[in-house]
Amino acid sequence: MPEADTVKPTKEKNYYEHIPMATPGFFLKGASALDWGMKNRLARIFNPATGRTVMLAIDHGYFQGPTTGLERIDLNIVPLMPMADALMLTRGILRTTVPPALTKPIVLRCSGGPSILKELSNEELAVDIEDAVRLNVAAVTLQVFIGGEYETRSVHNMTRLVDMGLRLGIPTMAVTAVGKTMTRDAQYFRLACRICAELGAHMVKTYYCEEGFETITASCPVPIVMAGGKKLPELEALTMAYNAIQQGAAGVDMGRNIFQSEAPKAMMQAIAKVVHESLKPKAAFDLYETLKNQEAGKPKRRG
């Protein structure tokens, strides 16, 4: 039989009747009505203290093979992983190369099909949601090709992934893909991001544009994560990240501007300062240079 609770008489217990139970909201835009599991996973991706994230994107190989800087992920990328808030990658790299002891949240690439030799918008879902559960991922992600030849297929891929994720408490990040002939302006990104959010995406990764980016973040009811895009000089990349954050982005998902940098570890740390502390670009670049020089001055390990 259970023992009786005799530590204190009922009249001496403190139930704090005069203090209503707090019902706090959730810190992330558009996520207040989600289930606990969804919120918990999102809180692993986005730092609750700042509401922001620095994702390291290394999923490029799923359509373009061994991208420059990603030839040996075990040697070049694994040392960077502890510095990121989250990792965006494929299940193949996760299983073969990422140490299981790493506790960083995983945003799993779930679309695929065509290579750079074919029409990229002709994608299908390429991962079963049960495998995402087996891999203990924090979110799933895929491309959405608004305006592409296979626009409807990519949108339906997203809604199917959203539905599967909702059943199991896994949020979905939509990535607004842009083809070579598409206009990269605020009008296009407002359209693409809003469609993704309207149809259920819990966050949207999109590109920065110098004019009107704040209208993209304002008109999207879920967090916007800025895509790093092509490799830029470090100061330009830091400036782009700073501007995106100041104009409403909830973080960045950078790949080439990290792993193709002359000093990837230094760049990771400088980007984190920009995102989480709003460090201004010049100061962030000075930090990058300092860390780069410190790293260059360290003696190399033997054997």
Sequence and secondary structure as in RCSB ss.txt:
>XXXX:A:sequence
MPEADTVKPTKEKNYYEHIPMATPGFFLKGASALDWGMKNRLARIFNPATGRTVMLAIDHGYFQGPTTGLERIDL
NIVPLMPMADALMLTRGILRTTVPPALTKPIVLRCSGGPSILKELSNEELAVDIEDAVRLNVAAVTLQVFIGGEY
ETRSVHNMTRLVDMGLRLGIPTMAVTAVGKTMTRDAQYFRLACRICAELGAHMVKTYYCEEGFETITASCPVPIV
MAGGKKLPELEALTMAYNAIQQGAAGVDMGRNIFQSEAPKAMMQAIAKVVHESLKPKAAFDLYETLKNQEAGKPK
RRG
>XXXX:A:secstr
      SS GGG    TTS       SSTT TTS HHHHHHHHHHSBTTTTBEEEEE  THHHH S TT TTHHH
HTGGGGGGSSEEEE HHHHHHHS TT  S EEEE EE   TTS TT  EE S HHHHHHTT SEEEEEE TTSTT
HHHHHHHHHHHHHHHHHHT  EEEEE   TTS  SHHHHHHHHHHHHHTT SEEEEE  TTTHHHHHHH SS EE
EE  S   HHHHHHHHHHHHHTT  EEEESHHHHTSSSHHHHHHHHHHHHHH   HHHHHHHHHHHHHHHHHS  
   
